[in-house]
Amino acid sequence: MTLEEFGFSQWFRDQVDPNNADGLAVARVTAVHKGACEVSDGEETREAKTTGRLRHQAKSKLDYPTVGDWVLVKDFDDEDFGTIQTVLRRQSELKRKTPGRTVRYQLIAANIDTAFIMQTLGPGYNLQRLERYLVMVNESGIEPVVLLSKSDLLSATEIEEVVDEVRTRMPNARLLAFSNTDRNGLEEVMDLFQPGRTYCIIGSSGVGKTTLLNNLLGDEDYLFTLPVRDKDGKGLHSTTWRELITLDNGALVVDTPGMRELGQLDVNDGINETFDDITALSAQCRFSDCSHVGTLGCAVIAAVENGEIPEARYNNFVRLMKEAAFHDQSMLEKRDQDKKLSRFYRSVQSSNRKKKGGY
């Protein structure tokens, strides 16, 4: 497999010195383990560690290599470890806010072309959660495709009703229903994976991500699966790390752990794109800073009242906007608190100097 077949586009080639006097190898991160990465040039896979210089220059863990990254590696052919000297600029980053009040992010994968968002049609079906995943993917600049799994659990009429419900809430999303069990619609899903393109499959545990990958690989024993609880359709984590898998047709897939919590969102752009029908209407509101909640002359509220926008979609939009606003507010409050603490420390230091000076 050539670098180009492995996803190395002109975007990344332009970042590499054609002279390459240091003899650094171009490689892609295919897995991340504690203390080391697995990197591949499309033909061979080696273990590599990041240099102390790269870690020192990193502003946060978001700057560390992750699955899907393109990197420059020294001593790629070494029998021991190679060293990752540089992480090339990413075309896309799939990340989420970690649980808790502290504003930190977990980088899930990089340089993804299309994200398949899986939601089960069985127990555990949650339209609001699906919408949150869609916001996260849109914020990352990645093409989203919604896959509704376990269609064998519903009748054709029930599937059509759910699909209509999803389309009403997400009018611009590409959508497919399928089953890993009876394989209905599975071939159509498989056809979406194109050679040289990089994909990821995201969704909560138990929706069938690993089973879909096994079907794509044609090997039911390649990735193991765990049972799903009957009462709520939730599953255990059968994938505990992220890795880049190459399918027989040359498509590249990042396998990711199921995410139980997306965290609070800092995703204003993603919200605007996911709810573009609502944001378009907001231009007609009487006030430019309309909150769309109990505001006089709000075009969005009027659209909800006359049935143009589903009330459930509106409610989720408001909920996500409040979360984004809370994130922004918390950052401002943190900076304000830091300023107050700095002033307090300066006043204490000044007071101590005066005491030592006999004032």
Phi, psi and omega in degrees: 000128178282168178299321180296319178293338180271004176103008182278099184267178179298330178306316181278324180299323180295343181269355184255129177296119182298333179285321175046058184299332183278355178068032181284138180272140174275127181214165179242140179285120182254344177198152178233124176239174179297117175086352182203163176238159167255128181236150183220145174260014181097341179245314183234152178243134181229160172270144181213149177243153177282149179285156176298326179297317180295317180294323180293323182280346181293130179283333177201179179293346177294340180271355177283155178298141175226171181300131181100346180292150168258132186225162173254126189240132173268142179060044180300325183273003180295142180290336178271237180255139165277173178234130179278114183270323187215141170255119181290152180303140185270148173278331179206154177226124174260115184217162177222160175281133180288155179301147179113174184274338180290136183279093177224154183235150173249123178276121185270314181195164182230156174059047177267135177273315183223136176249123174269116180264113184262135177224132182282146173271355178267202176304136184104355177300127184214106185291325179294319179296320178300318180295324179293318176299319181297320177298316181298318181291316178298322179297329183279355181074028182250142178291125179264144170227129181266125177246122177260108186269171177061041179293344178292347181277350183236158174283166180301321179294317180294322177298316180299322179295317180293316179301317178298321179296316180294317180296326178294319181281331184228071189297336184261357185279138172285137193220134176220138174253140183203174178223130173285340186277300179266000175066015176292123181080357183293321180297323178295322176294316181299326181293343180286341182274110186254146181302140176079355178261151182249130184234160167223153179241115184239157181155165181294160178298140176097357182275348177108020181297312183295321178297321177298317178298319177301319178294320178295323181278343182071024182218104184292342183261359183293312178240130182275153179241158180239154183293162180250140178290133183294325189291327183227001178074011182273145181242170174274165180283113175266348175243119184251357175214167180259141178210155179262120184249138177258123178280166182300329182274001178096358174288150183244132184230128173269120177270129185236149175297149174298139182253113181281332183224125178275343181079175176288150191257136169244072194220053183300318179295318180296321178295315181299322181283320181292322181250046185296333177293323179285316181294330177293320179293331184298338178293342181267358180294153182297321182248138184293334180257030183302133179274350181063023177228103178062030183259133179296132177078021180279120180290331180292314179298320179298321179293325177292317182295326181267006174085005181290326177240129179299139182299322180295321178294317178299315182298320179290323176301313180297318181298315181291324177296321178296321178296317179297319179295322179297319178299312180299318182295319182296325178294317179296317179296323179296316179296320179296319179295320179299321178295318179296320178295320179298317178296321180295314180297320179296320180294322178294315179297320179295320179295319180293321178296321180296320179295318179293331181276359178083019180286000000 
